[in-house]
Amino acid sequence: MTENNTDNTNDDSKNAQAETLDDTINPQAAIEALQAQLAEAQAAVLYIKAEGENIRRRAMDDIEKARKFALEKFSNELLAVKDSLDAALTVGNADVESYKNGVELTTKQLSSVFEKFNIVEVNPVGEKFDPNKHQAISMLENSGEPNTVTSVLQKGYTLNDRVLRPALVMVAK
């Protein structure tokens, strides 16, 4: 039994030596195997690069579409206001009172659009002057508290708390 064990050990070492000899005898086969592995790795890298480029391109297209159609909902809401104004212009026999009523209704429509899209009117009469929200046109001698807004020449607007247009105001000295 000991002889058989020794024979198995000798066979294993002979097989390992034969493999080593095969590698040293046939280096061309080893080079070809390594070249095949290299080609496979290069193909995988090219595939990953192409996939990354496709993802980047799709993301850029999505961003461009988002920019292009960002105002679509807002624009659709404004179309109703435009239609009301056009209808007022087509009325043949109208008096001042009917025009006034039409303008009031159109203003309500526009205000509801503004409310829907978080556009808030800034009318700062009596508030402290804030250069981030107001633009002073002039300063007036006034008995009121200094640096307060006394009158508004043009209302300002904010969109989601960001100033779209500052209010044009007159400030007390």
Backbone torsions as a table, in degrees:
resi	resn	phi	psi	omega
1	MET	NA	-33.7	178.1
2	THR	-66.7	-37.6	178.9
3	GLU	-64.6	-39.2	-179.0
4	ASN	-65.0	-40.0	178.1
5	ASN	-63.8	-42.2	179.6
6	THR	-66.3	-38.3	179.1
7	ASP	-64.4	-39.7	178.4
8	ASN	-64.1	-41.6	178.9
9	THR	-64.0	-42.2	178.1
10	ASN	-64.9	-38.2	179.6
11	ASP	-64.9	-41.3	179.2
12	ASP	-62.9	-43.7	-178.8
13	SER	-69.6	-33.0	177.0
14	LYS	-66.6	-39.9	178.3
15	ASN	-64.4	-41.9	178.9
16	ALA	-64.4	-40.7	178.5
17	GLN	-66.8	-35.7	-179.3
18	ALA	-67.3	-40.0	178.0
19	GLU	-64.4	-41.6	178.5
20	THR	-64.2	-41.3	179.0
21	LEU	-66.2	-38.0	178.4
22	ASP	-62.7	-40.4	179.4
23	ASP	-66.2	-40.2	-178.9
24	THR	-77.6	-29.4	179.8
25	ILE	-77.1	-37.7	-175.6
26	ASN	-120.0	70.7	179.4
27	PRO	-69.5	-23.8	-180.0
28	GLN	-62.2	-39.9	178.9
29	ALA	-64.9	-40.5	178.7
30	ALA	-65.4	-41.2	178.9
31	ILE	-63.9	-43.0	179.7
32	GLU	-64.0	-38.7	178.4
33	ALA	-64.9	-42.7	178.4
34	LEU	-66.4	-38.2	177.9
35	GLN	-65.0	-38.0	177.7
36	ALA	-64.9	-41.6	177.7
37	GLN	-64.5	-40.4	179.1
38	LEU	-63.9	-44.0	179.2
39	ALA	-62.5	-39.8	178.7
40	GLU	-64.5	-42.9	179.0
41	ALA	-65.8	-40.2	178.5
42	GLN	-64.5	-40.8	177.6
43	ALA	-62.6	-39.7	179.0
44	ALA	-65.4	-40.4	178.4
45	VAL	-64.4	-44.0	178.4
46	LEU	-62.1	-39.8	178.6
47	TYR	-63.0	-44.2	-179.7
48	ILE	-65.6	-40.6	177.3
49	LYS	-62.3	-44.1	-179.8
50	ALA	-64.4	-41.0	179.0
51	GLU	-63.7	-42.2	177.3
52	GLY	-62.6	-40.7	178.2
53	GLU	-64.8	-40.6	178.0
54	ASN	-63.6	-40.9	178.4
55	ILE	-63.8	-44.1	178.7
56	ARG	-61.6	-43.9	-179.4
57	ARG	-64.0	-42.7	178.0
58	ARG	-63.3	-40.1	178.7
59	ALA	-64.0	-42.2	178.3
60	MET	-63.4	-40.2	177.2
61	ASP	-63.4	-41.9	178.4
62	ASP	-63.0	-41.3	178.5
63	ILE	-64.5	-42.9	179.8
64	GLU	-63.3	-41.6	178.2
65	LYS	-65.8	-38.8	178.7
66	ALA	-62.5	-43.0	177.0
67	ARG	-63.9	-44.9	-175.0
68	LYS	-64.1	-38.8	-174.3
69	PHE	-109.1	15.0	-178.1
70	ALA	-61.9	-34.8	-176.8
71	LEU	-93.9	10.1	-175.5
72	GLU	-60.3	-48.2	-179.7
73	LYS	-63.9	-44.1	180.0
74	PHE	-62.3	-44.0	-179.8
75	SER	-62.1	-41.8	178.8
76	ASN	-62.5	-37.8	177.8
77	GLU	-67.2	-37.0	-179.9
78	LEU	-70.7	-22.3	179.5
79	LEU	-61.5	-35.0	177.8
80	ALA	-64.2	-38.1	178.1
81	VAL	-66.7	-44.3	178.7
82	LYS	-61.3	-41.6	178.3
83	ASP	-61.1	-38.9	178.4
84	SER	-65.2	-41.7	178.3
85	LEU	-65.3	-42.0	177.7
86	ASP	-63.3	-40.0	179.1
87	ALA	-63.4	-37.0	179.1
88	ALA	-65.2	-34.1	-179.5
89	LEU	-75.1	-20.9	-178.3
90	THR	-89.1	-8.8	179.8
91	VAL	-67.7	128.2	-176.9
92	GLY	-81.9	-57.2	-177.2
93	ASN	-108.8	92.7	-179.6
94	ALA	-130.0	147.4	176.1
95	ASP	-105.2	176.9	-177.1
96	VAL	-61.6	-37.8	-178.1
97	GLU	-64.4	-41.7	179.9
98	SER	-68.4	-36.9	175.6
99	TYR	-63.9	-42.1	179.5
100	LYS	-61.2	-45.0	178.2
101	ASN	-62.0	-41.3	179.0
102	GLY	-64.1	-41.9	178.7
103	VAL	-65.5	-39.8	177.9
104	GLU	-62.1	-43.4	178.2
105	LEU	-64.9	-40.9	178.7
106	THR	-65.0	-39.3	177.2
107	THR	-63.7	-39.0	176.8
108	LYS	-63.9	-41.2	177.1
109	GLN	-60.7	-46.1	-179.4
110	LEU	-65.0	-39.9	177.7
111	SER	-63.2	-37.6	178.5
112	SER	-69.0	-34.4	174.8
113	VAL	-64.5	-45.7	178.7
114	PHE	-59.0	-44.7	-179.3
115	GLU	-62.6	-41.6	-178.9
116	LYS	-61.6	-33.4	-176.2
117	PHE	-107.4	19.8	175.6
118	ASN	58.4	37.5	172.4
119	ILE	-95.6	118.3	-174.0
120	VAL	-115.1	135.6	178.2
121	GLU	-76.8	136.8	177.7
122	VAL	-108.7	111.9	178.3
123	ASN	-127.7	86.9	-166.2
124	PRO	-90.1	29.6	-179.5
125	VAL	-59.1	127.4	178.3
126	GLY	88.0	-7.9	178.9
127	GLU	-86.4	162.5	172.5
128	LYS	-66.9	143.1	177.6
129	PHE	-65.2	128.9	177.8
130	ASP	-124.3	110.0	-177.1
131	PRO	-64.3	-14.8	176.7
132	ASN	-78.7	-22.8	-177.5
133	LYS	-118.1	-16.6	-174.5
134	HIS	-126.0	154.0	173.7
135	GLN	-123.7	115.1	-178.0
136	ALA	-77.5	130.1	177.0
137	ILE	-93.5	-40.9	177.1
138	SER	-158.1	168.2	177.0
139	MET	-113.7	139.4	-177.2
140	LEU	-116.5	143.8	170.5
141	GLU	-71.8	122.7	-174.9
142	ASN	-148.5	151.8	178.2
143	SER	-80.3	-5.0	-179.5
144	GLY	-74.6	179.4	-179.4
145	GLU	-67.3	135.8	-179.5
146	PRO	-61.5	149.5	177.9
147	ASN	66.7	25.3	174.1
148	THR	-108.9	152.9	-179.6
149	VAL	-77.1	123.4	180.0
150	THR	-95.8	-33.7	177.5
151	SER	-153.1	156.4	-179.3
152	VAL	-114.7	122.1	178.2
153	LEU	-85.7	-35.1	178.2
154	GLN	-146.4	127.3	-179.0
155	LYS	-66.9	149.3	174.8
156	GLY	-100.2	171.0	179.6
157	TYR	-141.2	146.5	174.7
158	THR	-123.1	150.9	175.4
159	LEU	-121.7	112.6	-176.9
160	ASN	50.9	48.3	178.0
161	ASP	67.3	13.7	174.6
162	ARG	-110.4	131.7	-174.6
163	VAL	-68.0	121.5	172.3
164	LEU	-86.1	-45.9	179.2
165	ARG	-146.8	126.1	178.8
166	PRO	-71.2	152.3	176.8
167	ALA	-76.5	135.4	175.4
168	LEU	-86.3	118.5	-170.4
169	VAL	-132.1	163.1	170.8
170	MET	-112.3	136.1	-172.0
171	VAL	-117.0	144.6	176.7
172	ALA	-75.9	140.5	178.5
173	LYS	-73.5	NA	NA
